[in-house]
Amino acid sequence: MDNIAGSKNSLTWLTSIATLLLVLMWLFPTVGLFVSSFRTVDQIGSSGWWSALSTQEQQNGAIRLAGEEVQDGDLFVIEGSLFTNAGTEVISWGTSSRAPTEYEPGDLAELSRDRTVTVDELGNFRMTALESQEGKRLPRVFTTTSSPPEFTLDNYRFMLFDPENSEGMAKAFFNTLTVTIPATIIPILVAAFAAYALAWMDFPGRALLVAVVVGLLVVPLQLALIPLLKFHLNIGIGKGYLGVWLAHTGFGLPLAIYLLRNYMAGLPRDIIENARVDGATDFQIFMKIILPLSFPALASFAIFQFLWTWNDLLVAKVFLIDSTGQTTVMTNQIVELLGTRGGNWEILATAAFVSIAVPLLVFFSLQRYLVRGLLAGSVK
């Protein structure tokens, strides 16, 4: 009785949990990248993105005292601040790396050569000495501090508007659009005609062609890169936008034909037969009936193809000339940024989030068609 129609499957809860885990696995990295893109380098270096809204406690490295010396009676006094960021509070401090938490804010530390140092909770220090410290090396201070949550738009200003990076990133953005838009439209146009023929036109070898399309789905991309590049060079295409468009078209066609053919084959046969009785040609049926009804499948493949070509690095490396920088795409620009600014994680997080902003917009705009397109032909 547990499996009769209308009863609730006992494994429904397991399916829901598995779906939730998959969603969280994809959501956490994206949220982490978004939050990190607004954090400062100090915040990123001291804690993870999940603690961005809490007070951060970190142990700082050595800070050498510096400031203008003023004589106060028999003493020579140097005063200043250890930090430039407002809101940073000192929890403990020390004058040696072996004891970085020896003193509390306000304590007086006695140093060699009749010198004393004190640091308050805001990071302001006061150093006194019996003789002038001009030209002498001042002591170092080690601090443990707590900082309030801090967010900034400087990462995006540097990435999008700073001349050092904005020109390269903007050019890479338009280069990526130049690659992605034709590489998404061309396979859809070709695959739609092929899918209609395989679904509704009778001709010898149709079943064999369907089998070949299914077999091409498992051909590794890396296996065909070099032979295809040699073929492009032999016919005079070389490296450039045309070559990368054709490469993405060839690699995307098997999935496009398979997906669209399954969807078109599941459309009501009566509509096509009535159109033929009314005298409509195959081209008219395709343009006026099949294409409008197949929009969910077309949108589903468009999402896959757009995401694939936008995030692609391997095909762009092989089929585009990168030495001049004129055809550099965003994925390659981020790799170059990683090489020059490998320690600036806040800049890398910002660049990565900028690169995924457009795919996220496309996905959420068309995601309602995704499931309908993926389930095409699964139920008869």
N, C-alpha and C positions, 0 to 999 in steps of 0.2 A: 504493500500500500504506500510505501514511502516514495516510489518512483512513478506514481500515477500522474496523469496530466493535471497541471494546476497546483501540484504540491511544491513546496519550496525545497530545493536541493540542500542537503545537510552540509555541503562543501561551499555554500555561498559565502559564508564568513571567511573561509580560507582564501577564496578568490578576491574578496574585498581587501583583505590584509595584504595580499601579494600586490594588488594594484596600488594600494597606498604606499607600499615600500618602494615600488618602481617610480612613483611620482616624486617621492621625497628624494630618491637618489638623483633624479634629474634637477630637482628644484634647489637643493642645498648648494651645489656648486655655482649656480646662476646667482642666487641671492648673495652668496659669499663674494663673488666677483663684483656685484653691484655695490655692496657695502664697502669693500676694500677700495673701490675706485674713489670714494669720498673721504678716505682716512689719510692722515699724515704719515710720513715715513716713520716717525717715532712710535705712533700708535700701532702700525703694522708690525714693526720690529719687536714690540713688547707683548703683544697679545693677539689672539685670533679674532676673526671678524665677529664671531658669535658673542664676544664680550664687548662689542663696540659701544654699547649703551651704559656700561658700568665704569666705575672709576678704575684707572689702570695704575698698577704698582710696578715699578721697574727699578732695577739697579743700574745706575749709569756708570760709564767708564770714567777715567780720570779727567778732571777739569782743572786746568792750570789757572791759577789766579792771575788777574790782569786788571789794571786800573791806574788812575792817576794818583801819584804820591803827594800827600799833604803833611806838612810838619805841624804837630800839635804839642807845643811845649818841648819836652825832651823826647817825645815819641814821633816816629814817622809812620803815618797812617795811610793805608790803601783800602778803599771801599769800592764796592761794586756789586753786581748781580751775577749769579752763576747761570741763570736761564734767561732766554728771550721770550719764552711762552708764558703768557699770563695764566694764573690759575694753578701752576705747578707748586705743590707743597712738599717740603722736605720731611721725611719720616725719621731718617737717621743719616749720619754722615761720619766720615773718617778721613784721616790723612795718610793712610797706608792701604795698599791693596790687600794686605793680610788681615786688616781689621776695618773694612769699609763701613761697618755699622757701630763703631766704637762710641760715638757721641750722639746725643740727641740735640734737636734744634735749641739754640741758646747757650749750649755748653761752650766753655773756653778750652781750647787745645793749646798746650805749650809746645813749641817747636824748638829746634836747635837755634843757636845764635840769638838767644833772648827774643824770640819772635812768638807771637800768639795769634791765633785765628779763631774766630767764632762765626757761625752760620745760623741764621734764623730760619723759621719755618717757610718763609717765602723765597728762600734762596739768596738773600742778601748777606754778604760777608763783610767782615771787618778784620783787617790784619794790622798788627802793630809791631814795630821793631825799634830797637835803640839806636840803630844806624841806618843810613839811607840804603834803600834797595835798588837805586837806579843802576841799570846795567847788570843786575844780578838775576839769577833764575828764581822765580817765585815758586812756592810749594804747590803741590797738587791736592785736590779735594775729591773724594769719592762720595757719592750721594745715593740714597734710596728715596725715590720720590713717588708721589701719587698724583695723577693727572685726571681731570674730568674728561668726559667724552668730548672728542673734538672731530669735527667734520669740516671739509674745505672743498671749494670749487677750483682751487689752484691746479689740481691735476688735469681737469678738463680745459682750463685756460691754457696750460702749457701744451697740452696735446693738440688742441684745435686752433688756437690763436697765436701761439708763440712761433715766430718765423723759423726757429730752429727745427721745428717738427711739423707745424701745420701744413706747410707746402707739400712735404712728402706724404703725409697722411691723407690730405685732401686729394692729391693726385692718385694715390693708391685706391682711395674710395671710388673715384670715377673710373679707374681702370678695372676695378672689380665689377662695377655695374656694366661696363663695356663687355666683359667676358660673360657675366651671368645672364643678362637679359636675352641675348641671342641664343646662348647655350640652353636656355629653358624653352624658348619659343620654337626653335627649329625641330627638336625631337618631338614636341607635341604635334606639330603640323604633319611631320612624316609618319609618326606612329598612328595618328588618327586615321589617315587614309589606309594604312596597312591593316589596322585592326578591323576596320569596316569590311575590307576585302576578305579577311580571314574569318569573320563572323557571319557574313550574309551573302557572299558571292561564291558560287560553285565553280571550281576550276580544278584541273588535275594537279595533284601534289599538295593540296591545301593542308591535309593532315600532317604531311612531312614537314612543311614549313612551320606549322605550329610546334612540332617537336623540336625543330632546330632552334626556334626562339626560346623555348624552355631550356634547351641545352646551353644556350649562350648566357643564361643567367648565372651560371656557375663558373664562367671563364674568369680567372683572376685578372684584375686590372693591370697589375704589375707585369704580367706575362706579355701583354700586348703593347706596352709603352714604346720600347725601343724599336721593334719592327714597324710600328705605325709611324714613328718619327723618321726612320729611314725611308719609308714610303713617301712621306711628305717631302722630304729632301729630294728624292728622285724625280718627283713630278713637278718640282719647282715651287711648292707652297712654302717650305722652310719653316722657320719659327716666326710666329706672329699670331694675331687675333684669329685669322681664318683657320689656322691649324688647330688652335685650342678649341674653337667652336666645333670643328668637325670631330675632334677627339671626344669632347663631351657628348656630342650627338651620337657617335658610335657606341660609347659606353652606356648611354642612357636609353637607347632604343629598345633593347630586349625587355627591360622592365616596363617601359611605356607600352609597347605592343601587347605584352602579356596582360597588363592591367586593363587597358582599354578594350582589348578583345573580349575578356571575360565580362566586362560590364555591358558592352554592346550585344553580346550573345544572349544576355539575360533580359533584353528589352522585349516587350510584347511583339510576337510575330504578326499579329493581326494588323498592327499599325503599318508595318512595312508592306504587307501583302495588299492592304487597301490602297496604299499610295501607288503601288505598281499597277493595280487595276485601273486607277484614275489616270494612268499614263505618265507617271513621274519616272524620270530616269534615275539611275543609281547615284549620280552626282547630286541631283535635286533631293533625293531621299537623305543622302548623307549631310548635305548642308542645312536643310530645313527641318529635319526630324531627328536624325541621329546625334548631331552635334549639340543641339539644345538639351536633349535628354541626357547626354553624357557629361554634362558640366561637372557633376560631383567627381567623376573619375578623372576628368581633365585637371580639376583643381587639386585633387589628391596627388597626382603625379607632378604637377607644377610645384607643390610644396617640397616634395622629395628632391626634385632636380634643382630647384633654386637653392635649397640648403646645401646640397652636395657641391654645386659649382661655387657658391659663395665661400664655403669653408675649405675649398680644395687648395692644397699646396703642391702636391706631387705633380699633377698634370700641368699646373702653371709653371713649375720649375723646369719641366721637360720641354714644353711646347712654346714657352715665351722667352724672350731675350731679357735677362735680368741685369746684364753687365752695365747697360746705360741707365737703368732706373726709369725709363720711359713707360714700361709696361708692367711695373711692379704692382702686384695685387696686395690686398691688406694683410693676408696671412703671411706673405713674405716680408712685408714691411714690419710686422710685429717680430718676426724672427730676427731681422736686422736690428730692431730696437733692443731685443733681448741680448744681442751680442755687444752693443755699445753701452747699454744701461742695465746690465745683468743684476745689479743690486738694488735698483730703483723699482721695487715691487709695486709701489703705488702708481707709477707711470705705466707699468706693464698691465696692471689690472684695469686701468682706465682705457688703454688701447684695446685690450681684449673685449671689454664691454662695448666700446664703440663699434667694434667689428661685428658683434652679435646683435646689435640693436635692430638692424634691418631684417635679418632672418626672424627675429622674434616678432616683429611687426607683421611680416608676411604670414608666419605660422598662425598667429592669433586672428588674423583677418580671414584666413581660409580654413581654420581648423574644423569648423562645423561640417565641411565636406570631406574631411580626411577619413573618418570611419566609414562613411557611406561609400567612398571610393575603394577603400581597402576590402570591404565586404562584397565588392562587385562580383557577381557570378557565384557566390558561395552558397546561395539558397535558390533552389529552382522551384 
